Amino acid sequence: MENLFTKLLNERDYLIADGAMGTSLFKRGLQTGDAPELWNVDHQDRVESVHQEYVDNGSDIVLTNSFGCNEFRLKLHNSEDRVFELNKAAAERARKVADASDRDVVVGGSMGPTGEILEPAGTLKYEEAVAAFKAQAEGLKAGGVDVLWIETMSGREESAAAVEGASSVGLPVVTTMTFDTNGKTMMGVSPEDAYEHLSHLPTQPAAIGANCGLGPTESVISLAQMQTVVDANAVIVAKANCGIPQYVNGEFIFSGTPELMGKYARMARDCGAKIIGGCCGSDGEVIKAITDSLKDYTPGEKPSEEKIIEVLGPLSNGPSPHSHGGDENEGGRRGRKRRRG
């Protein structure tokens, strides 16, 4: 049977991804310090309602509530022995909504970083990371995902380990990295270097791109830089935050609007993106704006950095919510980095 993700990529000019999981779960009662992944079992209806919100507003791809569902992150909640169970449940929540739709909807198995630093800079062995990602991928596959979606990576070693572990279960793999500090990842990888690294792994991802970061301006600039080295037939992913995050009174407030994100979506298409959605702060209203803005839109030339700033706003000097372990989907996991919002 043909893989649904691959099928839609071949049939369509572009696909609409979803928005933020964390923002949506906080609106539904998630508290600081809670593990979102446990809700796949404890509050199934609320997780499914997030997926439904995105499907209703045009998403062709919904990502599972499993960003931190690896043994290292789950250990913070004494749940490291539930990796398979919680990933399978996450996939089942999204699969139920996708299958009930009257159109094709792809389920992507979200896989975020371990929160650890790999050797040689850190202590986590490469083989241990591969095993952790493989275990997560096995649970997601058992629950029915169409593609494994590795996101918010910042280092070459961990992204390579994630791709190796995920690809071992026989599903397509998507990989995105997060560009924050001076246009690079936290580990100093530029958009151009990220593409060159990911596209030359032993198992090449089906799609490569950027997610999270500081806001739509920085995200589109990263895509424009990546576009200088991408192959002609490459599938590029864009999933930007809804504006610039500001930490106010214990929570993150995002400066973006649906209108701004509609403009971002068009500029992302101009930069070659084929899969476009939102990250931290993006809800169903944002996804609808992206869906509407891309309908019947013919991509233009790649915009200059000056044009991107003119349309989407100035560059930010603030931190990404994924850059310090305390964003709006991170709850109480202080000191552990990068969380899909």
N, C-alpha and C positions, 0 to 999 in steps of 0.2 A: 504494500500500500504506500502511495506517495505521501511523504511528509507534508502536513498542512502548511507549515511555515515556508518550506521550500516552494510549494505549489503557489502560494500567494505572492511570494517574491518574484516568481517567474511570470505571473499573470498581470501584475499591477505595476504602475509607475511608482507608487509610494504606498506606505502603510502607516496608519496612525497607531502609535503606542498609547499607553495609559499615563496617568499622572502619579502623584505621591501616594504611598500607602500610609506612612506615618501620620501625616497631616489628617488624613481621613479617619484613621483609627482614634486619634485624639478627640476628634469631633464626636466620636461614638463612645467615648468614655474611657479610653486608655489613659492611665495615670503615669506620671513620671516614676520611673523605676520598674514599671511593668515590662514583661517580655512580650512583644507583639506576637511572636511565634506561638505562644501558648494559646492565643485566641483562636488558632485554627482548630482547636479541640474544644476549648471552653466557651467560645462565643462565635460559633460557626456562622450564624445568621448575620452578624455584624461584618465579618470579613467578606461574606458573599455579597453584602449590600454595597461594599466598596467596588468590587468587580462589576456589579450591576450598574452602578453609577457611571462607570467608564464605558461600558458597552452601550448604554443608553445614549451616550454623548458622542459616539462615533469610533471608539477604539477598536482597531482590528487585532490588537495584541494586548493582553492583560498579563501582568506579572504577579506571581504568587507572593503571598505574605511569608517569605522565607529568607529574607535578606541576611539575617543573622543566625540562620538555622544550621550552623556548623558546630562541631563539638567544642571549639574554643569559646565561641560566644555563648552557647547554651550552658557552659560550665559556670558562667556568672550567675545562673539561676538554678544551679544544681540539677540541670536537665540534660547533661551531656549524653546520657544513656537513651535519650528519646529522639536522636537525630533522624532515624528512618521514619518513625511514627509521625513526627511533626512535619517533616517534609512531604510525606505522602498525604497527610491531611491538608497541607497548604495547597498542593496540586489538586486535590479533590474539590476544595472550595471553589477554585477558579474554573476547573473543568465543568462543574455543575452549571455554573452561570454561562460559560461559553457554549456548552451543548444545548442549552435551552434557547439560545438566540436563533432568530430566523435567518441569520447570515453566518458566514464563516468567521470564527474568532479564534485566534491562536492563543495558546496558553504558554507563557514563558516561565521557566523555573528560575526565580531570582536567587542569585548566589553572590553575596557580598564578601568582603575581606574577612580574614580570621581575627583581625584586631591585634595580631602578633607581627613582629618583624622577623623576616627570614634571614638566615645566614647569608652572607658574612656580616651584615650590619647588626643582625639580631641573633636570637638563640634558636628560633624554630627551624628545624631541618626541612629541606625541600621535600624529602620523601614523606614526612609527616603531614605537610600541607597537601600534597597530592592525595594522600589517603583520606584526609578530612573532606576534601572536595569531592572525591569519588563517592564517599559514603553519603554525602548530601545529594549528589546527582542520582544515586540509586533510589533514594526515597522519592525524589521528584518524578523520576521516570515511572516508578510503580504507581504513582498517583495520576499519571496521564498527561504530563506536559508534552508539548510538541517540540520545544527547543529549550536549551539551558542557557540562561541569560546571566553571564558574569558581569557585575557592574561595580562602579566606584573603586576601581583598582588604582594604585599609585606607583607600584614597583614592578620592575621587570620580572623578578624572581617569583613573586606571588601570582602575578597574572599568568605566567607560564605554568606554574603548578596548578592553578585553577583550570586552565584549558586542558592540561594533561589529565587531571582527575575527571573533569566533566566529560571529555570526549571519549573516555573509556567505556561509557555505557551505550554508545551508538546513536546518539541524537545530535542534531546540529547544535553548534555553540555560537553564541554572540558574546563579544567582549567589549566593554567600554571602560575608559579610564577617566579620571577626574582631574581637571587642570585648574589649579588655584593660584599658586604662588608664582608671580611674575610669568604667567602663561605656561607654567609647568606643573607637573604633579608634585605632591609633597616629597617624593623621592627624586625629584629633579628631571623627570622625563618630559620632553617637549611633545607636542602633538605629532610632529613629523617623526620623531624617534619612536613614539608609541606605535604608529602605524607600521613603520619598518619592522619593529620588534614583533608585533602581533601577527603580521602577515607572513612572517618567515618562521613561525613555530612549526614543529613537525606536523601538528594537526592545525591547519589554518582555520580560524573562525569563519563562519558564514557571513558575519557582519562585524564591523569594527567601528567604534565611535567614541563620543564623549557624553558623559552625564554629570549631573549635579554642578559642581563648581560654584561660582559666585553669582551668576545671573545670566540672562540671555545674551548680553553684549559679549561677555567673555567667552561664552559657549560658542557663539557664531564665529568669533575671531579664531578660536581653536580649530573649528571646522575648516575655516579658510586656510589656515596654516597647514592643516593635515592634507588638504586638497592638493597642495603643491607636490605631494609625493605618491598619491594614491593611484592604484591601477585603474584603467579605464572602466572595467566592469565591477569595481569594488562596491559593496553595499555599505553605506555609511549611516551611522545612527546618531541622532541628536535628541537628548533628553535634558533640557536645561531647567534650572530652578525658575520659579515664577518671580523674577525680580531679585533684588538684593536682600539677603536676610539680615535682620537686626535683632539682637537679643535684648528684649525689653520685659522687665518684670518676670523673669523666669521662663519666658517662652520666645520662640522665634516668630517675628512678623515679617512677611514678605512684601516688598514694595511693588511688585508687578501687578498687572491687571490682565484680564482676558484679552483686551484689545492689544496690549503690548505683546502678549504671547502669540497672538495671531500674526503680528508683524515678524516676530522671531521665526515662526514656522516658515514663512515665505523666504526669509533670508537664509534659513537653513537649507531649504530646497535649492536656492541659488548657489549654495556652497556644496551641492552634490549629495545632500542627505536624502536617503530613500525611506528611512524609518524615523518618524518624528513624534515626540511626545513631550511630557513635562516631568520634572523631578520635584524636589522639595517645594511645598507651597502650592502645587498645581492640583486642582480639583476637577470635578466634572464640567464646571463652567469653563475652565481653561481649555479642557480637551475639546469642548464644543467649538470654542473660538478657533482652535487650531484646525479642527475638521472643516469648519466653514471657510476659513481663509485659504485652504489649499484646494477646495473644490473648484475645478476648472481653471486653476492657476497654472500658467506656463512659466517654468523657471527661467530667470534671466542670467546675465553674466555674474560671475563671482564678485561680490561687492568688495570695495577697498575697506581697510580698517576705519578710515575716516567716515565712510558712508555708513558702516555698521554703527558707529558711535552716534552719528547724526540721527539715525532712525531709532535705535534701541536705548540710547542714553550713555552717559559717561562710564568709564571703567570704575570699578569699586576698589576702595582701599581696605575694605573690611574683610574679615575671615569668612570662609565658607563654613556652613554648619557642620560639614563633614571633616573639617580640618582640625578640630580640637576635642572630639569625643563628647560633645554636649549638645547635639542638635535636637530638633523638635521630635525626632523619632527615636532618639537615643535613650530617652528616659534617664535612669540613674547610672548608666554605664560610663561614668566619668573615667577618663584616661584611656578608653578604648576608642579607636578612631573609625571614622567614616561609616555613615549610616544612611541608607536611602530614606529620604524624608517623605 
